[in-house]
Amino acid sequence: MGEKNSNEAIESREVCYDTLEQWARGKIQAQLQQLLEEEVTTFLGRAPYARRDAVSSVDPPAGSRNGYGKSRQFAMMNGTITVRRPRVRDLTDRFESKVLPLFTRHTREVGKVLPELYLHGLSSGDFELALRGLLGEGAPLSASSIQRLKARFEIEYEAWTQRDLSNVQIVYWWADGLYVKAGIADRKSALLTIVGALTTGEKLVLACESGERESKESWLNLLRTLKRRGLTFPQLTVADGHLGIWAALGEAHPTGAEQRCWNHKLTNVLDALPKKAQPQAVEMLKAIPYAETQADCERRRDAFVQTYRKTDPKAVTTLLRDWDRMVTFYAFPQEHWRHLRTTNIVESPFAAVRLRTDASRRYKRVEGAQAIIWKMLRVAERSWRKLNAPELLPLVASGVPFKDGKMSRSDGVKCNGTDQAERTAA
C-alpha cells in the first residue's frame, strides 16, 4: 500500500498543465481496460490464470480466456484512447461485452456531435479533419459513418413532412427558394422553403421541398400540401419577386396580404442603374422603406422617380413595378416592420446552408440534398430569436386593423397597439 501511494505521489509531481489532457486520457484508458478485464472475470467466475473445475464431457464448456483482439481506437468527447478487448473461447454462444459492445467506435455523446459538425458546414473531407482536431489523431471515422447520417436525416425528414399541422397557428410567413446542384442534371434544383411566425413570436420551418424552378405549379403543390395537413394560412406572406409564389398564393390563399422583399427590390433597381449613379441612388432608395408613414414612403419614392425618370427610366420602372406589394407592411404593427420588410428571416439561415452546399459542390440525389438542408434549417431554428412585440401577434391573427403601424379603432381613432394588447390581456 505504501509503495502504491509513493508511485502516485511521484506521478502527481510529473503532471503539469501541458500534459494534463494526455494524463487524463491515460487514466481513462487504463480504467476502461480494467473494466473489460473485470467483466470477463465476472462472466467466467474466476480470475485470470485460475484453474477451472473439472466438468463432465456432456456438460457445455465453461469457457476460458484466449488472449486479446486487435487494438481498437475508441473516441470520447475528451479524446481518443486505445483498448484491447479480452477474448473468450470454448463457449456455445459468443461472449458480448456490455461495457464496450462489438463494433462500437465512439461514445453516444460523440455520436451526437457528428451530425452537428456535418450540419455546421463541413464537407466530407473537412469532416474528418475537424474530428481529428477535436478527438485526437486516432478518432475513428469512415465514409460509411457519413452515409448513415444522411440516411437517418432522410428518414426523419419523411416523418416530418407527414406531421399534422392543425394545431399550428401562424401569423406571418416568409417564402423563398434555395438552389442547389443535385443529381446529374446541369441545372440546379430549387428547394421551396417557408418559415412561419407563431402567435407566441417563435419562428419555425414549415416546409422545405424540391420544386421546379420556383414555378407556380411547384409552389401551388406545396401550399395545397400544407393546407391538406391542416395548416391555417397566415395574415401576411413575405417573399421575393418571383412570379410563381404570387400566382400560387392568388389561387390558394387569395384573402392573405402580400409583401415583397425590399432587399430584392433595391438590388434590382440598382442593377438597372449605371455604376457611377449607384452611390447617390442607394442613399435615396434605402430611405424609402424606412419612412414612418406610407404617405411619406411614397413621397420619397416620387423624389427618386423625379430624379431618375429621364436618365434611367428602366430603374424607375423597376421601382414602381408591383408597388402595392411593397407597402403592405404599413398595415401591420410598427414593431413588426423590421421583420416584414424583407425575407431576411429565410435568407440568413440560407447563408449558412450555402456554405455547406458550396463545400459539397454537388449532391448525388435531390432527396439527399433536401433532407440535409432541411436538417440544417432545423438546427438553425433552435437559435432563432422571437419577433419583436409578440404580444401584438394575437391581435394581428384575429384581424385587428392597423394603419401606418398603429392600431385603428372602429370609430376611426388610432390607438397604441401595445396598450391595447395589455388591456386585452388584462
N, C-alpha and C positions, 0 to 999 in steps of 0.2 A: 504493500500500500504506500509505504514511504517512497519507494522508487518511482511509482506512478505519479505521485504528487511532484516529485523532483523533476520528472520529464515534462509535466505540464507547465511547471514554473519556467523551465528553460525555453519551452515553446512559446509561452506568452511573451517572453522578453524579445523573441525574434520577430514577432508580429508587429508590423507598423502600418501606417496609412497606405503606403504604396503596395503592400502585399495583402491587404485585408480581404479583397474580393477572392483572390486565389486561395487564401487560407480558409475562408468560409466555404468555398466550393469543395475544397479537400475534405473538410469536416463532414459536409453533407454526403459526399461520395462515400466516405468510409462508413457512415451510419447507414446509408441505403444498402451498401454491400452486406453489412452486418444483419440488417433486417432480412435480406434474402437468405442468408445462411440460417438464421433462426427459424424462418418459415419452413425450410426443408427439415430442420431438426424436429420441429413440432409435427410435421407430416409423417416422418418416419418413426418418431417416438424414441429416437436415440441420437446421441451426439456423434460428431464425426469420429471415425475410426473405432467406434464401439461395435462389438460383435453382436449380431442379431441371434436370437434364439433359434434353435433348430425347428423346422416345420416339416410336416408330413408331405409326401410327394403329391398328394391330391389337393393340398391347400394352395391357393394362389401365392405367388412370390410376394414377399413383403416389400421388395424394392431396396435399392442401395444407391449410394452416391456414385456418380460417374463423371467426376471432374466438372469442367465448366464449358459453356458455349463461348463463341467468339465475343470479344469486347464490343460493346454497343454504346453508341452515344445517346444520351438522354437529356433533352432540353427542358430547362425550367426557367422561370422568369428572372432568376438571378444568375443564369449562365448554364453552360452545358457540362455535364460530368460523364465519366466513363464507368460502366459497370459490366460485370460478367455474371451471367445467370448460372446458378448451380444446376447440374443435370442429374436426373434420377432415372435409373434403368430397372428392368425386371418388374414392370407394372402392367396390369391388364389395361388400365387407362392412363393416358399421358398426364403427367403432373402439370397443373396450370397454376402459375403464381398469381396470388391475389394482390400482392404488393406491386408487382410490375408485370401486367399481362403481356402475353406474347405479342409481338409486332408493335407494341406501344413505343413511340419515339419521343413523346413530349407530354407534359402535364396538361390538364384540362385548361388551365389558365393560358398557357402558350397557344393552345388550340383556339382560344377566343381571340387572341391578339392577331392571329394570322389573317383573318378576313379584314380586320381593321387596317392592317398595313396595306393589304391589297387595295382596299377601297379608298385609301387616302392618297392615291396617285402613284402607286408603284407598278411598273411593268414587271413581267415575269423575271426578266433579267435583273432588275433592281431589287426585286423582292428578296432574292437570296442574299444579296449584299447587305441589305438592311437587317435581315435576320442574323447574319454573321456578326454584325456590329452589336446587335442587341444581346444575343445569346452566346456569342463566342464562336471560334472557328469550327468547333465540332458540331454546330447546330444541324440536325438532320432535316433536310427539305428536298423534295423531289418535284418534278413536273406533275406527277400524279396528285400531289397534295393540292396544287393549284386547280387541277381539273375537278377534284372532288368538291372544292369550294364553289366553283362555278355551277356544278350540278346541283348543289344544295341551294344556291341562290335561285335557280330556275324553279325548283320545287316550291320554295317559299313564295316566289312571285306568282305562280299559278294559283296558289291558295289565296293570296292577297287580292287577285283580280276577281275572285268569286265571292268576296265577303259582302254581307248585307250593309247597305248604306242608309236605310230608312231612318235610323236614329241620329244621323249626322246632319246638323243644322248649320249651314254656311251662309255668310252674309255677302262676302265678295269672293271672287276667284280670279286667278291670273293664268292665262294660257299662252303657251309658246311651243315652238318646235326646236329640237336639237338634232343636228345632222351628224351621223356617224358613218364611217366606212365599215360595211359588213358584207360578208359573202363574196361572190366572185363578180358581182355587178360593178360596173365602172362608177355609176352614180351613187351618191350617199342615200341612206335611209333616214327618214325623219321620225324621231320619237316625239309623239304628241304628248305634252305634259301639262297637267293642270294642278295648281296649288290653291287650296281654299283656306279662308279665314273663318273660324268658328265664332259663335256669339260670345265666347269667352276671350277672344282675341288671339287664341292659339292658331298656328298655321299647320297644315298637314298636306301631304301629297295625296291627291285624289285619283290621278291617272298618269300612266307612263306607258304608252302603247305605240307600236310602229304604225306608220301611215304612209301613204303615197304622196310625198312632196307637199304635205300640208293642204291637200285638196279639200274641197267641200265635202266630198263623199267620205274621206277619212275622218274628218272632224265630226261629221254627222253620225257616223257609226259609233264613234267614241261617246258622243253626247247621249245617243239612244241607249247605249250600254249602261251608262251611269244612271239614267232615268229608270231603266228596267230593273236595276238593283236597288231602287227605292230612294235615290238621292233627290231632294228638292232643290231646284236650281236657285241661285242667289239673286240678290238685288242688282248686282253690277258685275260685268265682265271687263277685265283689263287685258288687252292683247296688243300685238303689233299690227302692222298694216297689211298682212297677208289677207287676201280676199276670202280665202277658204273658210276661215274661222267665222267671219262675219256673215257669210252666206249660210253657213250651217246653223248659227245662232238665230238667224232670221226665221228659220224653219222650225228648229227645236225649242227655242226659247224667245219668242217674239216680244214678250212683255218685259224682258230684262233690259236694264240700262247698259250702255256700251261706252267704254272709254279706251281710246287709243293711246299707246305709249308715247310720251313726249320725247324720250331719248331717241327713239327710232325716227320720229318726225324731224327733229332738229338735225340729225345726221343726214337725212335725205335732202333737207333744204340746203345744208352746207355743201353737199356733194354737187348741187346744181349751181354753185357759185364758183367763180374763178378764185384761185388761192389767194391772190392779193386782196380780195374783198372779204375774205373769211374772218380775219381778226375783228374788224368792226362789226360785221354781221352777227358774229357769235354772241357778242355782248347784248345786242338788241334781242336776239332770239331767246337767250337764256332768261331774260327778264319777263317774257310773255307769260309763261305758265305760273309765275310766282306772284302775279297780281292778286290783290286782296279781294277783288270782285270780278265777276265775269265781264261787266261793262269796262272796267279798267284793262282787263286782259285784251279785249277786242280793240280798245284804243291803241294799245301797244302793237297789236297786230297791224292795225291800219297805218301806224307810223312806219313799220317795216315795209308794207306794201307801197306806200308813197315814196319811200327812199329807193326801192329797187325795181319798181314795175317797168321802168323804161330800159334800164341797163340789163336787168336779169329777170325777164318775165317768167322763165322756167322755175326759178326759185320761188317766186311769188305764187305761181300756180300750185307748186308742191305744198307750200304752207297752207293755202286755202282749201286744198283738197280734203274732203271728209271732215270739215271744220266742226260740225255738230258733235262728232265723237271726240273731239279734242277738249271740249269744255264741260263734259258731263260731270266731272268731279266736283264742280261748284254746287251741285245739287245734293252733296253729301257733307257730313261734318268736317269742318276745317281741320280738326285734329287728325283726320284720316287722310288728308290730301297728300301728304308725303308718301303714303303707301299706294295711292291711287293714280298718281300722275304717270308712273312708269311700270314696266314689268320687271323691275329690279328684284322683286321677291323670287322670281323664277331665274332671272339671269345670273344672280350672284352664285347660287349653287351650281349652275351650269358652268361657271368659270372653273370650278374645281373638277367637274366632270370632264371638261375638255382637256385638262392636264392628263387625266387618265386615258382618254381616248387617243390623245396625241402620242402617249407612251406606247399604246398598243398598236398604233398605226392602222391596223385593220382587224376587225373581229371576223372569226370564221363564219359565224352564223348571226343573223339578226336577232334570233331568240336569245342567244348568249349575251349580246350587247344590251338588249332590252332588260334582262334580269339583273345584270351587273350595274347598269346605270340606275335602275330603279333602287337597287340596294344602296348605292352611293347617296341618292337623294334621301332615302330613309335615315341613313346615318346623319346626314346634314340636318335633317328635320329636328333632331334632338336639341340642336343648339340654336334654332330659330327663336328670335325674340317675339314677344306678343306685339300686336298692333297697339298704337297709342290710344288712350281713352277707350279701353274695352267696354266701359260702362255704357257707351253710346251705341254699341253694336245691336243690342236687343231692340232699341228704338228704330234703327235702320231696318232691321229684319221685319219689324211689324209695319213698315211702310210709312213711318212718320216723315213728313216732307221737310226738306232743308233748302234754303236759298242762300247762295254765297257763303255756305258753310255754317249758317245759323239756322236753328230750327224755327219753322214758321207755324204759328198757331192758326186755327181755323178762322179767327177773326182778322187775320192779316197782320197781326202784330208779331214781330220777331221776338224770340226769347233765347236765352242762353241754353244750349243743348246740355251742358254738364249739369247746370242747376236743375233742369227738367228731369234728367236721369236720376239725380239724387232724390227729387220729390217722388218720382215713380217708384224708386227702391224703398223709400220710406212708407 
